[in-house]
């Protein structure tokens, strides 16, 4: 079972952070990885069901939070 924690856009790339409750881990990935088929099949299926919400910014964090993840 998965749940989106947040998403953000950094340097024109959407990054998504998902909690994987079955394995007790947090998974970070880009939407590019989804499109290239690099995600586990169960995670891919989950993300495809909510892809429009992710891309619309439904789980986006504010810019002050995003700045902590930017590399200079």
C-alpha positions in Angstrom: 0.0 0.0 0.0 1.3 3.4 -1.0 0.5 7.0 -0.1 1.9 10.2 -1.6 3.6 12.3 1.0 4.4 15.3 -1.2 5.6 16.4 -4.7 7.6 19.3 -5.9 9.2 20.7 -9.0 12.9 21.3 -8.9 14.7 22.5 -12.1 11.7 21.6 -14.2 11.5 18.0 -12.9 8.6 16.8 -10.8 9.8 14.8 -7.8 7.4 12.6 -5.8 7.9 11.2 -2.3 5.7 8.2 -1.5 5.4 6.1 1.7 5.5 2.3 1.1 3.6 0.9 4.1 4.2 -2.8 3.1 8.0 -2.4 3.2 8.2 0.4 5.7 10.2 2.7 3.4 10.0 6.1 1.7 10.5 6.1 -2.0 11.6 9.2 -4.0 11.2 9.2 -7.7 10.8 11.6 -10.7 7.9 11.5 -13.1 10.5 10.8 -15.8 11.3 7.5 -14.0 7.6 6.6 -14.2 7.5 7.3 -17.9 10.6 5.2 -18.5 9.2 2.2 -16.7 11.8 2.3 -13.9 9.4 1.9 -10.9 8.2 -1.3 -9.4 5.0 -2.5 -11.1 2.8 -2.0 -8.0 4.1 1.5 -7.5 3.7 2.3 -11.2 0.1 1.1 -11.1 -0.7 3.3 -8.1 1.0 6.4 -9.5 -0.8 5.9 -12.8 -4.2 6.1 -11.0 -3.3 9.5 -9.5 -1.0 10.8 -12.2 -3.3 13.8 -13.1 -3.5 14.9 -9.5 0.3 14.7 -9.1 0.9 16.6 -12.3 -1.6 19.3 -11.3 0.3 20.0 -8.1 -2.2 18.5 -5.7 0.6 17.3 -3.3 3.0 20.2 -4.0 4.8 21.8 -1.1 5.5 25.5 -0.8 8.7 27.0 -2.2 10.3 27.5 1.2 10.2 23.8 1.9 11.5 23.0 -1.6 14.6 25.2 -1.0 15.9 22.6 1.5 16.2 20.1 -1.3 17.9 22.3 -3.9 21.5 21.7 -4.8 23.6 24.7 -5.7 
